[in-house]
Amino acid sequence: MTYAHFNAPAVSAPTISSASMLVELSISVWTGRKKDKRASDDVTYNNHADVGVASVNKKLLGDCEELVAVQKFAANVRSGHYAMTMPWSDSGLRLLPTAQFFKYNEQITALRTEFDRLVEAFLAAYDWEVMQAQTKLGNLFIRDEYPTIESLRDKFGFRINYIPLPDAGDWRGNMENETKTALQTQYAAFYQNQMEGAMRDVWERLHEQVSRFIKQLDVDEEGKKGKIFQSTIDHVLSLTEMLGMANFTNDPNLSLAEARLRAALRDVTQSDLKNDEFLREDTKRAMEQAIAALPSLM
């Protein structure tokens, strides 16, 4: 999907730094996979292929339900983390509005507790799964490839760090005024660029979800209705809330778009829209008006 160019309003660094923070999420999970050099060489030799063109990777525990549960959960946590934050740097740091902190911290703390529980369930089943792997892998089984439970525990991690967002003019230490001025100017430009990218990200996600919702509300010429999902409604509401939190400069256009979206979805549920044709039509019209107003923010 393509989007029009987003020009975020100019923002002052102190305003942003006091209204938001940086958050870093790091989750590590044991993959349970390993390249089998012997099997790779056999495949290459038996197929008269050049050395290095074939690679055999094996699941050391096969389809271990407990390990798969940890891996899937970690992926879902990352998705939720991205949904509640905004992009900031290539290093993985994300921007978190201060108004979102308590909600985010409450959810991420609960998720970390569940992650730890799933890891412990896997470790409790590990020895049994290794025994089962001998049957599953046959001649591919090599006992020395399996770490001990103690070392395996260290391969799982869930770390969250909150970092204050520095002001654009926050340069300390002894340096020449000319150098300090150049660094301040460079960082101020970086600051503005990153903020524009963060706000653009929220706008694009919101635009995508509202467009999807409008399609679900649509009724074609033959009277066939689109299927409405509560998850789409929830996503639109969540991103609308994020839009308000990201309005660091109290821009009236952003406030108007947020107000229109909130009003259109106030107390609206999937069941209501499914059973009330007039509400469905009114909501679709309101959504179309709201999304039509969004390009004015570009």
C-alpha positions in Angstrom: 0.0 0.0 0.0 1.3 3.4 -0.9 0.8 6.6 1.2 1.0 10.3 0.5 4.1 12.0 2.0 3.7 12.8 5.7 4.9 16.2 6.9 4.9 16.2 10.7 4.6 19.6 12.3 7.9 21.0 13.6 8.4 19.9 17.2 10.6 21.2 20.0 12.9 18.6 21.6 12.1 19.5 25.2 8.4 19.0 24.5 9.0 15.5 23.0 11.5 14.4 25.7 9.0 15.3 28.5 6.1 13.5 26.8 7.8 10.3 25.7 10.6 7.9 26.4 12.6 5.2 24.6 11.9 1.5 25.3 14.1 -1.5 24.4 12.7 -5.0 24.3 15.0 -8.0 24.0 13.7 -11.5 23.9 16.0 -14.5 23.3 14.7 -18.0 22.6 16.6 -21.2 21.9 15.9 -22.2 18.3 16.4 -26.0 18.8 17.9 -26.2 15.3 21.3 -27.2 14.2 23.1 -27.9 10.9 24.1 -31.5 10.4 27.4 -31.4 8.5 27.5 -35.2 8.0 24.0 -35.3 6.5 24.7 -32.3 4.4 27.8 -34.0 3.0 25.8 -37.1 2.3 23.1 -35.2 0.4 25.8 -33.4 -1.6 27.7 -36.7 -2.4 24.6 -38.8 -3.2 23.3 -36.1 -5.7 26.7 -35.5 -7.3 26.5 -31.9 -6.4 29.3 -29.4 -5.6 30.4 -29.1 -2.0 28.5 -26.4 -0.1 25.3 -26.3 -2.3 23.2 -28.4 0.1 22.6 -27.9 3.8 20.6 -30.1 6.2 19.2 -28.4 9.3 17.5 -30.6 11.9 15.1 -29.9 14.7 16.9 -31.3 17.7 13.6 -32.0 19.5 11.4 -32.5 16.5 8.1 -30.7 17.0 8.3 -30.2 20.7 5.1 -28.6 21.8 6.6 -26.8 24.8 9.4 -25.2 22.8 7.0 -24.2 20.0 4.8 -22.6 22.6 7.6 -20.4 23.8 8.7 -19.5 20.3 5.2 -18.5 19.2 4.6 -16.6 22.4 7.8 -14.6 22.0 6.7 -13.7 18.4 3.4 -12.5 19.7 5.0 -10.4 22.4 7.2 -8.7 19.8 4.1 -7.9 17.7 2.3 -6.4 20.7 5.4 -4.4 21.6 5.5 -2.9 18.1 1.8 -2.2 18.1 2.0 -0.1 21.4 5.2 1.8 20.4 6.5 3.9 17.6 9.8 3.4 15.6 12.8 5.5 16.6 16.2 4.0 15.6 17.6 1.1 13.7 19.1 -0.3 16.9 15.7 -1.5 18.0 14.8 1.4 20.3 11.1 2.3 20.1 9.3 5.5 21.2 6.8 5.2 24.0 4.5 8.1 24.8 4.5 8.8 28.6 0.7 8.5 28.6 1.1 5.0 27.3 3.6 3.9 29.9 1.4 2.4 32.6 -0.7 0.5 30.2 2.4 -0.8 28.4 4.3 -1.6 31.5 1.4 -3.5 33.0 1.0 -5.6 29.9 4.7 -6.3 29.3 5.1 -7.3 32.9 2.3 -9.8 32.7 3.7 -11.1 29.4 7.2 -11.6 30.9 5.6 -13.6 33.7 3.8 -15.8 31.2 7.1 -16.2 29.2 8.9 -17.4 32.2 6.2 -19.9 33.0 6.3 -21.3 29.4 10.1 -21.5 29.6 10.0 -23.4 32.9 7.4 -25.8 31.4 9.7 -26.5 28.5 12.7 -27.1 30.7 10.7 -29.5 32.9 9.9 -31.5 29.7 13.4 -31.2 28.2 15.0 -34.5 29.4 12.0 -36.5 28.2 12.0 -34.7 24.8 15.7 -35.5 24.4 14.9 -39.2 24.9 12.1 -38.9 22.4 14.4 -37.2 19.9 16.5 -40.4 19.6 13.5 -42.1 18.0 12.4 -39.0 16.0 15.8 -38.3 14.4 17.2 -41.8 14.0 20.7 -41.7 12.7 20.7 -37.9 12.8 20.6 -38.0 16.6 23.9 -36.9 18.2 23.7 -36.7 22.0 26.6 -34.2 22.3 24.5 -31.6 20.4 22.1 -31.2 23.3 23.0 -28.6 25.9 22.5 -29.2 29.6 19.4 -27.7 31.3 21.7 -25.2 33.1 23.2 -23.9 29.9 19.9 -24.1 28.1 18.2 -21.8 30.7 20.7 -19.0 29.7 19.5 -19.2 26.1 16.1 -17.8 27.1 15.8 -14.1 28.1 13.2 -11.4 28.4 14.6 -7.9 29.1 12.9 -4.6 29.0 14.7 -1.2 29.4 13.2 2.3 29.7 15.5 5.1 28.6 14.9 8.8 28.9 14.7 10.6 25.6 17.6 13.2 25.6 16.9 16.7 24.6 18.3 17.8 21.2 20.6 20.3 23.0 21.8 17.9 25.6 25.5 17.8 24.8 27.9 17.7 27.8 31.6 17.7 28.3 34.4 19.9 27.3 34.4 20.6 23.6 34.8 23.5 21.3 31.7 25.6 20.8 31.9 25.1 17.1 31.9 21.3 17.5 29.1 21.4 20.1 27.0 23.6 17.8 27.5 21.3 14.8 26.5 18.3 17.0 23.5 20.0 18.3 22.4 20.9 14.8 23.0 17.4 13.5 21.1 15.8 16.4 18.2 18.3 16.1 17.8 17.3 12.5 17.9 13.6 13.5 15.4 14.3 16.2 12.9 15.9 13.8 13.4 13.2 11.2 12.8 10.4 13.7 9.7 12.1 15.1 8.3 12.4 11.6 9.0 8.8 11.0 7.3 7.8 14.3 4.2 9.8 13.6 4.1 8.6 10.0 4.2 5.0 11.2 1.1 5.6 13.4 -0.7 7.3 10.6 0.0 4.5 8.1 -1.1 1.8 10.5 -4.2 3.7 11.3 -4.9 4.4 7.6 -4.5 0.7 6.8 -6.8 -0.5 9.6 -9.6 2.1 8.9 -9.5 1.2 5.2 -9.8 -2.5 6.1 -12.7 -1.7 8.4 -14.5 0.3 5.7 -14.3 -2.7 3.4 -15.7 -4.9 6.1 -18.7 -2.5 6.5 -19.4 -2.4 2.8 -22.5 -4.0 1.3 -22.2 -4.8 -2.5 -24.9 -4.2 -5.1 -26.3 -7.7 -4.5 -26.7 -7.0 -0.8 -23.8 -9.2 0.3 -22.3 -7.8 3.4 -18.6 -7.8 4.3 -17.6 -9.8 7.3 -16.8 -7.6 10.3 -14.1 -8.6 12.8 -14.0 -7.3 16.4 -10.2 -7.4 16.2 -10.3 -4.7 13.4 -12.5 -2.5 15.6 -10.1 -3.0 18.5 -7.1 -2.1 16.3 -8.7 1.1 15.0 -9.5 2.1 18.6 -6.0 1.3 19.8 -4.3 3.2 17.0 -6.7 6.2 17.5 -5.6 6.3 21.1 -2.0 6.2 19.9 -2.7 9.0 17.5 -3.8 11.2 20.4 -0.7 10.2 22.5 1.6 11.0 19.6 0.2 14.5 19.2 3.1 16.1 21.1 2.4 19.6 19.7 -1.4 19.5 20.3 -2.0 19.9 16.6 -5.7 20.7 16.0 -5.9 18.5 12.9 -4.6 15.5 14.7 -7.0 16.2 17.6 -9.9 16.5 15.1 -9.1 13.2 13.4 -8.9 11.5 16.8 -12.2 13.0 17.9 -14.0 11.9 14.7 -12.7 8.3 15.0 -13.6 8.1 18.7 -17.1 9.4 18.0 -17.7 7.0 15.1 -16.8 4.0 17.2 -18.2 5.0 20.6 -19.9 1.9 22.2 -20.0 0.2 18.7 -19.5 -3.6 18.7 -19.2 -6.3 16.0 -22.6 -7.6 17.0 -24.3 -4.2 16.7 -22.9 -3.6 13.3 -23.9 -7.1 12.1 -27.5 -6.7 13.2 -28.2 -3.0 12.7 -28.1 -2.0 9.0 -28.6 1.7 9.8 -25.7 1.7 12.3 -23.6 -0.1 9.8 -24.2 2.5 7.2 -23.7 5.4 9.5 -20.5 4.0 10.9 -19.2 3.4 7.3 -20.0 7.0 6.4 -18.3 8.3 9.5 -15.2 6.2 8.9 -15.0 7.4 5.3 -15.2 11.0 6.5 -12.6 10.4 9.1 -10.1 8.8 6.7 -10.8 11.6 4.2 -9.6 14.1 6.8 -6.4 12.2 7.4 -4.7 13.2 4.2 -4.9 16.9 5.4 -2.3 15.8 8.0 0.1 14.8 5.2 
